[in-house]
Amino acid sequence: MTKAADKKLIVGLDIGTSKVCALVGEVLPDGNVNVIGVGSSPSRGMDKGGVNDLESVVKSVQRAVDQAELMADCQIGSVCLSLSGKHISCQTEKGMVPISDKEVTQDDVDNVIHTAKSVKISDEQRTLHVIPQEFAIDYQEGIKNPVGLSGVRMEASVHLITCHNDMARNIVKAVERCGLSVDHLIFSGLATSHAVLTPDERELGVCVVDIGGGTMDIAIWTGGALRHAEVIPYAGNAVTSDIAYAFGTPPGDAEDIKVKYGCALSELVSKDAKVDVPSVGGRPSRSLQSQTLAEVIEPRYSELLGLVNQKLLTVQDQLREAGVKHHLAAGIVLTGGAAQMEGLTECAERVFRNQVRIGQPLDLSGLTDYVQSPPYATAVGLLHYGKDSQSFDENAQEPKRSVTGLFSRIGGWFEKNF
């Protein structure tokens, strides 16, 4: 069994409320990611992105990692780890510096970003990501890559994503208990965006909603840059709970019923369709109409998506006031395990009054039959993020500097220094 580092491998570890997923990806010479190992296990000890039982989380992570190691025939030593929870917050800051030699150098770019991110944050918080949005040189605005341009002074707008120190420390501790180190700690919504969005969607304006078991991660993009990140601590488990209470069935069976027979739009369900619903306390199971099940599911999904829509409208108002593009011309992309519900696209289009698609991971090779589905979007995004954030070949030609590559490097530098 070889070590992951010896084979230019990246490992993405997504510890969700309902599932732990570990993916091993090999970076090919052409820069694409080839998935060679997959491991997943039911998540225990997590709630809404936070750890509430450390030992249970450790066991869940160990099972998923062992599976991935076995399939990839490698020994995993370090991972790119996702982070979610309502403690995630964001803010946009600006910085300005004089251009040292009348022509912008990479040092000037680094300096202006450093100035912009030097804002004081709470001692309880730590910065996860520093993401450049755009630059301005003198009177020219909306510059994506300022290197080589002439001017007197340069301004940068950067987006900071922060998290609570202790919440981050707890989830990292669970991973380290498995004998692993954490290379990068990444906001789940950002990782998911890397997996499911196209450059055109980011440019036109799009909102990614990763609907998991305990949280909904929101990432809003316009003009090719991330404008807002947020986590809503309600998601698919609320639907499961509704089914359990409405039909008096155990939560585990309610989850199975939701996955196998659920529909988010009651009018799409045949009136003749039936569902066998197990009972509690040894009572015999009952047969209920599928339409009755949909009538329980639809209002909860409408409510969850309505919460997202309220956030969207608020953020769009803020962007409008700041003079930033705010139209989501590319619509809404729903992904995550709870986004696989039949009828969800139609239900969401009614709520958002915009086009909606279900996001599946893009630009993959290898074990695509396993991972090309919404539940694996975050883990796949971690592989893409890890690939962009590190260089395996010391002799490789320096890639062209862009805003996307720049934020990866800045984020990596920031993580190492803070």
FENSULMO-V931842 format. One record per backbone hydrogen bond with DSSP energy under -1.0 kcal/mol. NH is the residue of the N-H (numbers start at 0). CO is the residue of the C=O. E is the energy in kcal/mol with one decimal. If there is no record, write none. Layout:
{{NH,CO,E} {NH,CO,E}}
//
This chain:
{{1,72,-1.1} {3,74,-2.6} {6,3,-1.0} {8,3,-1.7} {9,24,-3.0} {11,22,-2.4} {12,79,-2.9} {13,20,-2.9} {15,18,-2.3} {19,40,-2.9} {20,13,-2.5} {21,38,-3.3} {22,11,-2.6} {23,36,-2.8} {24,9,-3.2} {25,33,-3.2} {26,7,-1.8} {27,31,-2.9} {30,27,-2.4} {33,25,-2.9} {34,364,-2.6} {35,23,-2.7} {36,23,-1.5} {38,21,-2.5} {40,19,-2.0} {42,17,-1.7} {46,49,-2.7} {49,46,-2.0} {51,44,-3.0} {52,44,-1.4} {56,52,-1.9} {57,53,-2.5} {58,54,-2.1} {59,55,-2.1} {60,56,-2.8} {61,57,-2.5} {62,58,-2.0} {63,59,-1.9} {64,60,-2.7} {65,61,-2.6} {66,62,-1.9} {67,63,-2.1} {68,64,-2.7} {69,65,-2.2} {70,66,-2.3} {71,67,-2.4} {72,68,-1.5} {73,68,-1.4} {74,1,-3.1} {78,180,-2.1} {79,10,-3.0} {80,183,-2.9} {81,12,-1.9} {82,185,-2.0} {87,84,-1.9} {88,161,-2.2} {90,159,-1.9} {92,157,-2.7} {94,155,-2.1} {96,153,-2.4} {98,151,-3.1} {103,148,-3.1} {108,104,-1.8} {109,105,-2.6} {110,106,-2.4} {111,107,-2.4} {112,108,-2.1} {113,109,-2.3} {114,110,-2.3} {115,111,-2.1} {116,112,-2.2} {124,121,-1.4} {125,162,-2.6} {127,160,-3.1} {128,160,-1.7} {130,158,-2.8} {132,156,-3.4} {134,142,-2.7} {135,154,-2.7} {136,139,-2.2} {137,152,-1.9} {139,136,-2.7} {142,134,-2.7} {147,103,-2.8} {148,145,-2.2} {150,101,-1.6} {153,96,-2.8} {154,135,-3.2} {155,94,-2.7} {156,133,-2.5} {157,92,-3.0} {158,130,-3.0} {159,90,-3.3} {160,128,-2.1} {161,88,-2.9} {162,125,-2.5} {164,123,-3.4} {167,163,-2.2} {168,164,-2.6} {169,165,-2.3} {170,166,-1.5} {171,167,-2.1} {172,168,-2.3} {173,169,-1.7} {174,170,-1.5} {175,171,-2.6} {176,172,-1.8} {177,174,-1.3} {178,175,-1.9} {179,174,-1.3} {180,76,-2.2} {182,78,-2.6} {185,80,-3.0} {187,82,-2.5} {190,186,-2.1} {191,187,-2.9} {192,188,-1.7} {193,189,-1.7} {194,190,-1.1} {195,191,-2.0} {196,192,-1.8} {201,197,-1.8} {202,198,-1.9} {203,199,-2.6} {204,200,-2.1} {205,220,-2.4} {206,330,-1.7} {207,218,-2.9} {208,332,-2.9} {209,216,-2.7} {210,334,-3.2} {211,214,-2.5} {215,231,-2.5} {216,209,-2.1} {217,229,-3.3} {218,207,-2.0} {219,227,-2.5} {220,205,-3.0} {221,224,-2.0} {222,202,-1.6} {223,201,-2.2} {224,221,-2.0} {226,219,-3.4} {227,219,-1.3} {229,217,-2.0} {231,215,-2.7} {233,231,-1.1} {235,211,-2.4} {236,212,-2.9} {237,234,-1.8} {239,235,-1.8} {240,236,-2.5} {241,237,-1.8} {242,238,-2.0} {243,239,-2.4} {244,240,-2.4} {245,241,-2.7} {246,242,-2.1} {248,243,-1.4} {253,249,-2.7} {254,250,-2.3} {255,251,-1.7} {256,252,-2.7} {257,253,-2.4} {258,254,-2.4} {259,255,-2.7} {260,256,-2.8} {261,257,-1.3} {263,341,-3.3} {267,264,-1.9} {268,265,-1.5} {274,287,-3.3} {276,285,-3.8} {282,279,-1.2} {285,276,-2.7} {287,274,-3.0} {289,272,-2.2} {292,288,-1.3} {293,289,-2.3} {294,290,-1.9} {295,292,-1.1} {296,292,-2.0} {297,293,-3.0} {300,296,-2.3} {301,297,-2.5} {302,298,-1.9} {303,299,-2.6} {304,300,-2.8} {305,301,-1.8} {306,302,-1.8} {307,303,-1.5} {308,304,-2.4} {309,305,-2.1} {310,306,-1.7} {311,307,-2.5} {312,308,-2.5} {313,309,-1.9} {314,310,-2.7} {315,311,-2.7} {316,312,-1.9} {317,313,-2.0} {318,314,-2.6} {319,315,-2.3} {320,316,-2.2} {321,317,-1.6} {322,319,-1.2} {323,318,-2.8} {328,203,-1.2} {328,326,-1.2} {329,204,-2.5} {330,327,-1.6} {331,354,-2.6} {332,206,-2.9} {333,356,-2.6} {334,208,-2.5} {337,210,-2.1} {338,335,-1.8} {339,336,-1.1} {343,340,-1.7} {346,342,-2.1} {347,343,-3.0} {348,344,-2.2} {349,345,-1.3} {350,346,-1.4} {351,347,-3.1} {352,348,-1.5} {356,331,-2.1} {358,333,-3.2} {361,194,-2.7} {364,32,-1.4} {366,34,-1.8} {367,365,-2.4} {370,366,-1.6} {371,367,-2.5} {372,370,-2.2} {375,372,-1.9} {376,373,-1.9} {379,375,-2.5} {380,376,-2.4} {381,377,-1.9} {382,378,-1.3} {383,379,-2.0} {384,380,-2.7} {385,381,-2.7} {386,382,-2.4} {387,383,-2.2} {388,384,-1.5} {395,392,-1.3} {405,401,-2.7} {406,402,-2.6} {407,403,-1.5} {408,404,-2.1} {409,405,-3.0} {410,406,-2.6} {411,407,-2.1} {412,408,-2.7} {413,409,-2.8} {414,410,-2.3} {415,411,-1.8} {416,412,-1.8} {417,413,-1.4}}
//
